[in-house]
Amino acid sequence: MKQVCIIGAGSSGIVAVKAMKEKGISFDCFEKGSDIGGNWRFNNDNGVSSAYRSLHINTNKKAMAFADYPMPEHYPMYPHHSHIIKYFEDYVAHFGLRSHITFNTTVTAVSQQTDNTFTVTLDNGHQHAYQYVIVANGHHWMPRFPTPAFKGSFTGEIIHSHDYKEAEQVKDKDLLIVGIGNSAVDIAAEAARMHTGKVVISTRSGAHITPNWLWSMPFDNLANAFTSKLPLRVQRFVLSIVLWLARGKQEDFGVPKPKRPLLSEHPTLSQDLLYLSGRGLIGFKPNIKEFEGKTVIFEDGSRQDFDIVIYSTGYKICFPFLKHYLEFDVEESNKLRLYKRVIHPDFPNLFFVALLQPLGAIMPLAELQAKWIAKIVAGECKLPSKDEMFQSIEKDAKKLAKRFDESPRHTLEVDFFHYRDSIKKEMKRLVK
Ligand SMILES: NC(=O)C1=CN([C@@H]2O[C@H](COP(=O)(O)OP(=O)(O)OC[C@H]3O[C@@H](n4cnc5c(N)ncnc54)[C@H](OP(=O)(O)O)[C@@H]3O)[C@@H](O)[C@H]2O)C=CC1
């Protein structure tokens, strides 16, 4: 029996492969599609990538790179998905990971046996036993639509941002986008630049629009080991000043004032949104009240006609191969209670990688999680007791609820530096 099964070979699966390989752990990695890269492979034949043709990452290249493999110097500060997929391909080639991955193979079920090992069932009917399973199937692929749905029915076209791939899809159409996260603002900006139809964003909460650049510096440099140690109210104050210096008041560009305080929402980054709004190319409306044919009635009573509605309303956390466990069937709430976001105390040999939304880059944190998991599997590191893990989960959940609202959108938020340090601390919990 091999020790570990890794599910998925996206950006998190490949770091898990590398970490297991480096520790001399026996493992298999199964990937649904024919190549690595997950979400970052545009038109991935695994059928679940949410990337669109114009997608650029919105964390800077230095912040997102893996610890031992820098992004090429010639890459722009905010690389395009084609750069990122090439970076992952080079990473896989450099560390000799490809031969360890079985492609075109879907894991259909993971079931725990009485001896605590896992039986992993594949779509080819084969079953294998493992001591440990690492889940790295991503959390930005299963579209979330508003529930309950808005009243009435819309007779134009409806898609989710997951299925937005090309500007062509919205050319010559009056477009309504629901939500004001990063998918929404990217799509709105791309559509507005075409000047072929009306572009309107409907938002119930608004968002603090953060530019990519602060003078000539990537804006996310502002979140660093020093600023993350400041009390939240001081961080908010500093950020409000910096945002004001960088872009003034967003309301002056026509972008609605957000309902939540700064740093209590997942950041929405856009260098373009304010300017396009200031030119009248993107309009804003409150939440939708109901549909009437191609007419949309908003909560302020105003009405407008549209050809297409794009729900940019986020994603559900989904593990199709774990559906038979209530603990992991969390699609509606997105609430998954894991110790350090990695381990369910009742399933200590089942690990989840990259179930995080950092205020910062996700890849280096997934890399660190993979190294921690490798140490546990290798018997170098131990976990705290079940009770301690549950207590820690409770404490983290309370902290999260205090800072963010209860929406499914914010269940995975972590502060990059605090989280990084907490995993580094776990890695020192050595088996004597
Ligand atoms: N360039 C890049 O690097 C990009 C990165 N991303 C990342 O992908 C992830 C997903 O982003 P995204 O797809 O924007 O999704 P998000 O979950 O971040 O945003 C969803 C948006 O939809 C709104 N919404 C959700 N449910 C409803 C509802 N029932 N009624 C009205 N509004 C609703 C939310 O509002 P509310 O806040 O009120 O819940 C929010 O504005 C994020 O981590 C993001 O950073 C996405 C695109 C580009």
The ligand as an SDF file (V2000), in Angstrom:
LIG
                    3D

 48 52  0  0  0  0  0  0  0  0999 V2000
   -7.3500   38.4930  -11.3620 N   0  0  0  0  0  0  0  0  0  0  0  0
   -7.4510   37.5980  -10.3930 C   0  0  0  0  0  0  0  0  0  0  0  0
   -6.4480   37.1890   -9.7880 O   0  0  0  0  0  0  0  0  0  0  0  0
   -8.7890   37.1480  -10.0290 C   0  0  0  0  0  0  0  0  0  0  0  0
   -8.9790   36.4850   -8.8300 C   0  0  0  0  0  0  0  0  0  0  0  0
  -10.2150   36.0420   -8.4850 N   0  0  0  0  0  0  0  0  0  0  0  0
  -10.3470   35.3660   -7.1790 C   0  0  0  0  0  0  0  0  0  0  0  0
  -11.2860   34.3240   -7.3030 O   0  0  0  0  0  0  0  0  0  0  0  0
  -12.0740   34.2490   -6.1220 C   0  0  0  0  0  0  0  0  0  0  0  0
  -13.5550   34.3650   -6.4740 C   0  0  0  0  0  0  0  0  0  0  0  0
  -13.8170   35.7200   -6.8730 O   0  0  0  0  0  0  0  0  0  0  0  0
  -15.2510   36.1340   -7.4450 P   0  0  0  0  0  0  0  0  0  0  0  0
  -15.6280   35.1960   -8.5140 O   0  0  0  0  0  0  0  0  0  0  0  0
  -15.1890   37.5690   -7.7350 O   0  0  0  0  0  0  0  0  0  0  0  0
  -16.2560   35.8290   -6.2280 O   0  0  0  0  0  0  0  0  0  0  0  0
  -16.3410   36.4860   -4.7630 P   0  0  0  0  0  0  0  0  0  0  0  0
  -16.9380   35.4350   -3.9010 O   0  0  0  0  0  0  0  0  0  0  0  0
  -15.0820   37.0820   -4.3310 O   0  0  0  0  0  0  0  0  0  0  0  0
  -17.3940   37.6750   -4.9450 O   0  0  0  0  0  0  0  0  0  0  0  0
  -18.7520   37.4010   -5.0810 C   0  0  0  0  0  0  0  0  0  0  0  0
  -19.5310   38.6900   -5.2510 C   0  0  0  0  0  0  0  0  0  0  0  0
  -20.8930   38.3550   -5.4890 O   0  0  0  0  0  0  0  0  0  0  0  0
  -21.7250   38.9410   -4.4870 C   0  0  0  0  0  0  0  0  0  0  0  0
  -22.8060   38.0230   -4.1420 N   0  0  0  0  0  0  0  0  0  0  0  0
  -22.6980   36.7500   -3.6960 C   0  0  0  0  0  0  0  0  0  0  0  0
  -23.9130   36.2230   -3.4920 N   0  0  0  0  0  0  0  0  0  0  0  0
  -24.8110   37.1860   -3.8010 C   0  0  0  0  0  0  0  0  0  0  0  0
  -26.2250   37.2420   -3.7830 C   0  0  0  0  0  0  0  0  0  0  0  0
  -26.9600   36.2050   -3.3870 N   0  0  0  0  0  0  0  0  0  0  0  0
  -26.8200   38.3910   -4.1570 N   0  0  0  0  0  0  0  0  0  0  0  0
  -26.0840   39.4520   -4.5330 C   0  0  0  0  0  0  0  0  0  0  0  0
  -24.7360   39.4630   -4.5770 N   0  0  0  0  0  0  0  0  0  0  0  0
  -24.1080   38.3360   -4.2090 C   0  0  0  0  0  0  0  0  0  0  0  0
  -20.8120   39.1700   -3.2950 C   0  0  0  0  0  0  0  0  0  0  0  0
  -21.3630   40.1710   -2.4930 O   0  0  0  0  0  0  0  0  0  0  0  0
  -21.2780   40.1290   -0.8940 P   0  0  0  0  0  0  0  0  0  0  0  0
  -19.9090   40.6060   -0.5620 O   0  0  0  0  0  0  0  0  0  0  0  0
  -22.3630   41.0260   -0.4720 O   0  0  0  0  0  0  0  0  0  0  0  0
  -21.4820   38.6820   -0.4700 O   0  0  0  0  0  0  0  0  0  0  0  0
  -19.5230   39.5780   -4.0120 C   0  0  0  0  0  0  0  0  0  0  0  0
  -19.5710   40.9190   -4.3960 O   0  0  0  0  0  0  0  0  0  0  0  0
  -11.5700   35.3410   -5.1950 C   0  0  0  0  0  0  0  0  0  0  0  0
  -10.5800   34.7850   -4.3600 O   0  0  0  0  0  0  0  0  0  0  0  0
  -10.9240   36.3150   -6.1380 C   0  0  0  0  0  0  0  0  0  0  0  0
   -9.9220   37.1110   -5.5360 O   0  0  0  0  0  0  0  0  0  0  0  0
  -11.2990   36.2050   -9.2890 C   0  0  0  0  0  0  0  0  0  0  0  0
  -11.1600   36.8490  -10.4850 C   0  0  0  0  0  0  0  0  0  0  0  0
   -9.9130   37.4110  -10.9380 C   0  0  0  0  0  0  0  0  0  0  0  0
  1  2  1  0
  2  3  2  0
  2  4  1  0
  4  5  2  0
  4 48  1  0
  5  6  1  0
  6  7  1  0
  6 46  1  0
  7  8  1  0
  7 44  1  0
  8  9  1  0
  9 10  1  0
  9 42  1  0
 10 11  1  0
 11 12  1  0
 12 13  2  0
 12 14  1  0
 12 15  1  0
 15 16  1  0
 16 17  2  0
 16 18  1  0
 16 19  1  0
 19 20  1  0
 20 21  1  0
 21 22  1  0
 21 40  1  0
 22 23  1  0
 23 24  1  0
 23 34  1  0
 24 25  1  0
 24 33  1  0
 25 26  2  0
 26 27  1  0
 27 28  1  0
 27 33  2  0
 28 29  1  0
 28 30  2  0
 30 31  1  0
 31 32  2  0
 32 33  1  0
 34 35  1  0
 34 40  1  0
 35 36  1  0
 36 37  2  0
 36 38  1  0
 36 39  1  0
 40 41  1  0
 42 43  1  0
 42 44  1  0
 44 45  1  0
 46 47  2  0
 47 48  1  0
M  END
$$$$
